């Protein structure tokens, strides 16, 4: 059952989750935050923020929260 679900999820990812090669990789929380915020300051990033009606400051706050959860620091909140 678990193998089938994993394969189904992998197939879904291949179809729906394609991202450009320039997506920041997770090396550390600090590096990821800096990379994503640097992307937001590119022409492509500014256009994406405008399209989503997000200010750079709000985007940076969201990025920091996402990084906190991704790094496992917020796990204690859910126990």
Buried (B, 14 or more C-beta within 10 A) or exposed (E): EEEEEEEEEEEEEEEEEEEEEEEBEEEEBEEBBEBBBEBBEEEEBEEBBEEEEBEEEEBBEEBEEBBBEEBEEEEEEEE
